[in-house]
């Protein structure tokens, strides 16, 4: 059975610089979802959002823009905007688990309001010809919430529903709810994509066996922690390339340079790199020690020294 691999959007991580560098050095991802556009009641697209989805910043990539909103007029405004850039599809985020989003009734905090979801989708499909897809969790408080929404979603011509098999309250903690995801497969006519805890080739194979009808697989944190994972899945191997460290170093340096040019000041740059290393370090031989070195680097000079040391140590251990 053939399958498609997708990069799940992660705010603050999978922007166009990351997508381009990832695709250049590793590959394996068929479609990238951009981190969500959020308007906060003002019908204005921030420059950062605009830069992220400009076609010239995503050459050679298949990218689907995403919106997070609980307002139909915002949805229509962004739909019109992305269509002007040449995009045909807009993904609606009903998955974000963070309290600053959910307490505003957005992301996974909107899943329990089936009527509002219905009103928004009704207006979008009445007033726009944009293709709509969904990115959801199973609910915010419990896994039953999505079951009340699926019958409503079935009345609209959605392209697909990507489901992260957790509830919002979990954030990224605890396990995924596979039985609850199976219920969704059984109860909707829509095409479902699976998302959640694909962190290794073995885990992917396990999920394939568990859900044989699913042929679209979305990888989020696993892709940042191990950028080799999608290509290894595609090549059906658990072996890393012999030049693994060289490739990863080149990837790191490309990101470091790109963010150095775009972020204001070394504090922002170091914070950006530290957040990335929270994931990167997990595939190094000593994750705790590796991350500690990054955290202790309080200026660019010390960061550069820490990077040299980390890669030199890793090479010696291999």
N, C-alpha and C positions, 0 to 999 in steps of 0.2 A: 504493500500500500504506500503510495506517495504521500508526502506531507509537506506542510509549509511551516517555516519557523519565523516568528515575529518578535520584534523587540518591544517589550512593554515600556510605556513611557514612565520615567521616574523623574519627578521634579528636582531640578538642581543637578542632574547627572547626565541624562541622555539628550543633551542639546546638539545642535548641528556640528559643533566641533568634535564632540565625542562620536557622533554617528559617522562622520567622515573618516576620522582616524581609525575607528573600529573596522569599518568596511575595507579600508585600505590595507590594514595589517592582518586581519583575521578572516573576515567574510563569514558566510554561513547563514546570515539573516536575509530573508526575502523581503520583508517589509518592516519599516521602522514607524512607530507612532511617536509624534512629537509630544513633549510635555504640554500640559493643558494651558489654554488661554483663559484667563480670568479677568473679567471686566469690572467687577465691583460696582455695578450700577451706572458706570460712565461708558457711553458708547464710543470709546477711544481704544485703539490697539496700541499698547505700549511698544516702544522701540525694540525692546528685548524679544518680545513675542514676534514682532515683524521680522527681525533679523533671523530668528530661528527657522522660520518657514519660507523665507524667500527662495524661489527656485534656484537662483544662482548660488545659494549656500548649500544646496542639496543635490548637486549635479551627480547623476549616476545612481541616485538612491530612490527607492520607492518610499515615499513618506506620506503618512495620513495625519493631518492636523487634528487636534483634540480640543474640546471646550469643556469647561466646568461651569455650570450655571444652574439656577432654578428659575430662570426668567426667559420666556419665549422670545421677547424682543431682543435680548442679548444674543440668544441663539441665532435668530434671523440675521442680525447685524454681522456676526462672525461668519455665518454661512455665506453671506453675500461677499464678504471680504476675501475669504479663502477661494471662492469661485473666481473672483477677479484675478487671483494669482494663478489660476489654472487647475485648482484642486476640484475634484468631483465629489469627494466624500468628506464628511465631518464626523468624528467620533465623539460621543457624549460620555463624559466621565461620571459614572455613578459608583465609583470604586474607592476614591481617595478616603483613607481612614483617619486622617489627622483631625484632632478636635477643633483646630482653628477653622477648618472647612466644614466639618459635620455639624458643628453647633449653629452654623448659618443655614442649615438645611440644604447643603450641597454634598456632592460626592456620595459616599455610602450613607450619609445622613438623610438622603432624599428617598432611599429605597422604600421606606415604610409609608410614603405618601403616594399611593398608586394613582389617586385622582389628579394630583398635580402633574405627575409624569404623563398621564393621559392628555391633559390640557395642553402641555407643551408640545408633545408629539403631534397632536391634532393640528395645532397652529403651524408648526414647521411643515408638515406634509400638505397643508392647505395653501401655504404662501411661498414655498420654496421647492425647487426640484433637486436640491442637494441630496445625495445619498447619505443616509444616516446609519451609523453603526453604534454599538453600545459597548462600554467597558464597565463591568459591575462587580460587586462582591455579592455574597449570598444574602446579605442584610447588614444592618448595623448591630442590632441587639441579638438577633438569632437567625438561624438559617431558613426559617419559614417565611421571612419577609419577601424574598424574591418570588416565592410561589404565588403570592397575591398579585404580583406585577406581571408575571409571564403571560397570563391570559390577555391582558391589555396589550402587551408588546406583540402578541400574535395577530392583532388586528392591523398592524402597520407593516409596510414592506421594508423592514430593516435588513441591511446587508448581512449582519451577523451580531451575535452577542458574545463578547469575550468575558468569561467569568473567572475571577480570582476566587478560588475555593476557600475563602476565609470570611469571617464577618468583620465589620469595621472595628468593633471594640477590641479585637485581637491585635490591631495594628499588623505587625509582622511576626507576632509571637505565637507559640503553640502550633499544632499541626493543621494541615488542610482537611476539610470535611468532604471526603470523597463520596460518601453515600449521599450527601446532600447535593453534590454536583450531578450524580447519577439521576436523582429525582428530576433535576432540571432537564436533562437529556430526555427523560421519559415524558415530560409535561409540556414541551414546547415544539412547535414546528420549525422554529428558526435554527439556522446553523450556529452551533456553539463552538467557541474556541476555548481551550483550557489554559489557565494561568495559575501558577502557584508551586513553589518548591521544586522546580526543575533545576537542580544544582549539580547534576552529574549525568554522564551517559547512562549509567546504571539506573538512575532515577527516571530518566526519560523513557527507557525501555520498560520499566515497571509501570509507568503511567500509560504507555501505549497498550500494554497487555490489559490493564484495568479498564481502559476506555477505547476499545477497538474501532468504534465509529468516528472518533475524533481524528481529524487530519490537519488541524491548525493548532499549533502549540506556541504559546507566548512565554518568553523568558524575560524576567525582570532583573532582580538582584543577582541571580546566578550568572548572568551575562557580564555584569560589572566585576564580580568577584573572580570569574574565570573567563576572560574574553575568548579563549580557545574553544570553549564548550560548544557553541553552535556548529562550528566547522567539524569538530570531532563527532558530533551527533550525525551530521550529514555524511561524513566519511565512514560512519559505523566503526569507530575505533576508540579505544581508551588510551592510546599512545599519543603523547605530546610530540610535536616536531623537535628534531635535534637542536634547532636554533631557537628554542623556546625563550630563553633569557634575552637573546639579541632582539627578537621580535617584540617582546614585552617592553624592553628598554626603549626601543624606537617609538613604540606606541606612547609610552609615558612621556618621552621627550617632546613628541609632537603636541600632546595635550598641554604639557607644562609651558611650552613656548606660546601656544595659542591663547591659553588663559592669561599668560604673562602680558600679552599684547592687549588683551581686552578688559582685564580687571584693573581697577584703580588701586594701586598700592600693594606692597608686599604682604600686608596683613590679610587682604582678601584672597590673594593668590595662595598663600600658605594654608588658609582655612579651606579653600577649594580642594587643594591637593590632599590635605589631611582627611577630608570626607571621602575622597576617592580611595585613599589608602586603607580606610576602615574596611573596604571591600577587597581591594587588591591584596592586602596582607594575608588574607585567609588562605590563599593558595601557596604562600611561601612556607619554607620549612619550619620557621619559628614565628608564627603570626603575632604573638604577643610582643616579642622582642622587636620585630620589624616595625610594628605600629608605634611602639614606645620611642624608637629612634626618630620617627617622623614627628611625633608629638613634641619631642624635646627640641626640635629645630625651630628656634624662635626668629630666625632671619634667613634670608635667601642663601647666604654663604653657608650657614650650618645645614640648611636643607640639602644643598648640593653635595656637601660632604656626606650627609646621611645616606643619600641615594647611591653614591659611589660605594660606600661601605656595605650597604644592603646587597647590591648586585655582586660585589666581590665575594662576600660571604656565601651567598647563594651558589655562586659558581664553584667555590671550594667544596661545598657540601654535596654537589651533584656527582 
